Amino acid sequence: MSTTPAPARHQSAPAADQPAARADTTLSLDARLAAIDAAMAVQLDVAAVAYEVRTAHIHTDPVDLADIVTVPVDTEPAPLADLYPTPVAALLQRAHHRLISGGWCKDALVDEDGARCMLGAIRAEAGGNRGLETDAVAALLDAIRREFGADVDSVPGFNDAWANGRVPIRMVDRAARLADARSL
């Protein structure tokens, strides 16, 4: 019998200075953003709960709007001092103010809530003066065509084409400036 030792199968441990093999853990930008979003959502939820806990002892009475609103709501808007010296520009400025304070509508001169379309606001502010009303509508249509093209056929058609009053109200203000520049 031979007493020669068998070759040792020696597995060496990785040295401390050698980096351990890692799995590829790089995340895509979308994955990192999703992780950050989830972490922020958790932090916001924790902050909301902490706020509720800290303020739960504070007693507040519900606010009654009748205590706050001290003027009648169903009145006409307060008259606005004319900023423009010319009659058409002043009329358009008052119509602009009426649209802002009284509300804008489409598909009617005046709706059930009292809101008005562009033509309805001009007509209300003209006070029955059809000549002044006609001149104001002509100036408004000219301002609209300058910005939106000559294919706009009427003020009511332009007014009714919008879902909200932001652009129509802005156009009444621009028409007032245009009428003032023309001394109308």
C-alpha positions in Angstrom: 0.0 0.0 0.0 1.2 3.3 -1.0 1.1 6.1 1.4 1.5 8.9 -1.1 -1.1 11.4 -0.5 -3.6 12.2 -3.2 -3.3 15.6 -4.7 -5.3 18.0 -2.5 -8.2 19.7 -4.1 -7.7 23.1 -2.6 -10.2 25.9 -3.3 -8.9 29.2 -2.3 -11.1 31.8 -0.8 -11.3 35.1 -2.6 -8.8 37.5 -1.3 -10.1 40.5 0.7 -8.8 42.8 -1.9 -10.6 41.1 -4.8 -14.2 42.4 -5.4 -16.9 39.8 -5.1 -18.7 38.9 -8.3 -22.0 40.9 -8.4 -25.1 40.4 -10.4 -25.8 43.2 -12.9 -28.1 45.5 -10.8 -28.1 48.6 -13.0 -31.7 49.9 -13.4 -33.1 51.8 -16.3 -34.1 55.4 -16.0 -37.8 54.4 -15.9 -37.2 51.8 -13.2 -35.2 54.3 -11.1 -38.0 57.0 -11.5 -40.7 54.5 -10.6 -38.7 53.5 -7.5 -38.3 57.2 -6.5 -41.9 57.8 -7.1 -42.9 54.9 -4.9 -40.6 56.1 -2.2 -41.9 59.7 -2.4 -45.5 58.4 -2.3 -44.7 56.5 0.9 -43.1 59.6 2.5 -46.1 61.8 1.5 -48.5 59.3 3.0 -46.5 59.3 6.3 -46.4 63.1 6.3 -50.2 63.2 5.7 -50.9 60.9 8.6 -48.5 62.8 10.9 -50.2 66.1 10.0 -53.6 64.6 10.8 -52.4 63.2 14.1 -50.8 66.5 15.1 -53.8 68.6 14.2 -56.6 66.3 15.3 -57.1 68.2 18.6 -57.7 71.5 16.9 -61.4 72.3 16.8 -62.7 74.3 13.8 -66.3 75.3 13.1 -67.6 75.0 9.6 -67.7 78.2 7.6 -71.1 79.5 6.6 -70.8 81.5 3.3 -73.7 83.7 4.4 -71.4 85.1 7.0 -68.7 85.9 4.5 -70.7 87.1 1.4 -72.1 90.5 2.5 -73.3 91.9 -0.9 -76.3 90.7 -2.9 -75.2 88.2 -5.5 -78.1 88.9 -8.0 -77.1 92.5 -8.8 -75.6 93.9 -11.9 -71.8 94.3 -11.9 -70.7 97.6 -10.6 -70.1 100.2 -13.3 -66.5 100.5 -14.4 -64.9 103.9 -15.0 -64.1 104.2 -18.7 -60.4 103.8 -19.3 -60.8 104.8 -23.0 -61.9 108.2 -24.1 -63.5 107.0 -27.3 -67.1 105.6 -27.2 -66.5 102.2 -29.0 -63.4 101.4 -27.1 -65.1 102.4 -23.8 -68.1 100.2 -24.7 -65.8 97.2 -25.5 -64.0 97.8 -22.2 -67.3 97.7 -20.3 -68.4 94.6 -22.2 -65.0 92.9 -21.2 -65.6 93.8 -17.6 -69.2 92.4 -17.8 -67.9 89.1 -19.2 -65.3 88.8 -16.4 -67.6 89.7 -13.6 -71.0 88.3 -14.8 -69.7 85.3 -16.6 -69.4 84.1 -20.2 -71.7 81.7 -22.1 -72.2 80.2 -25.5 -75.2 79.4 -27.7 -77.3 82.2 -26.1 -77.1 86.0 -25.6 -77.8 85.4 -21.9 -78.0 82.1 -20.2 -80.2 81.1 -17.2 -77.5 82.1 -14.8 -77.1 85.6 -16.3 -73.8 84.9 -18.1 -73.5 86.5 -21.5 -71.9 85.8 -24.8 -69.7 88.4 -26.5 -72.5 90.0 -28.4 -74.8 89.9 -25.4 -72.3 91.8 -23.3 -71.9 94.4 -26.0 -75.6 94.8 -26.4 -76.1 95.1 -22.6 -73.4 97.8 -22.3 -74.6 99.7 -25.4 -77.8 100.5 -23.6 -80.0 100.4 -26.7 -77.7 102.5 -28.9 -77.7 100.3 -32.0 -75.2 102.4 -33.9 -72.6 102.2 -31.1 -73.3 98.5 -30.8 -72.8 97.9 -34.5 -69.5 99.8 -34.4 -68.3 97.8 -31.4 -69.2 94.5 -33.1 -67.4 95.5 -36.3 -64.3 96.4 -34.3 -64.5 93.1 -32.4 -64.9 91.1 -35.6 -61.9 93.0 -37.1 -59.8 92.1 -34.0 -60.8 88.5 -34.2 -60.0 88.3 -38.0 -56.6 89.9 -37.3 -55.7 87.0 -35.0 -57.7 84.1 -36.3 -57.9 84.8 -40.1 -60.5 86.2 -42.5 -62.5 83.0 -42.5 -64.2 83.9 -39.2 -67.7 84.9 -40.4 -69.4 86.4 -37.3 -68.9 87.3 -33.7 -71.6 84.8 -32.4 -70.1 82.0 -34.5 -66.6 82.8 -33.0 -68.1 82.9 -29.5 -69.9 79.6 -29.8 -66.8 77.8 -31.2 -65.1 77.9 -27.8 -65.6 75.5 -24.8 -64.6 78.2 -22.3 -64.6 82.0 -22.3 -60.9 82.6 -21.9 -60.2 83.4 -25.6 -63.5 85.2 -26.3 -63.0 87.5 -23.3 -59.4 88.2 -24.2 -60.6 89.1 -27.7 -63.0 91.7 -26.4 -60.2 93.3 -24.5 -58.0 93.3 -27.6 -60.8 94.8 -29.6 -61.1 97.7 -27.0 -57.4 98.4 -27.5 -57.7 98.3 -31.3 -60.8 100.6 -31.2 -58.8 103.0 -29.0 -55.9 103.0 -31.3 -58.2 103.9 -34.2 -60.0 106.5 -32.1 -63.3 104.8 -32.4 
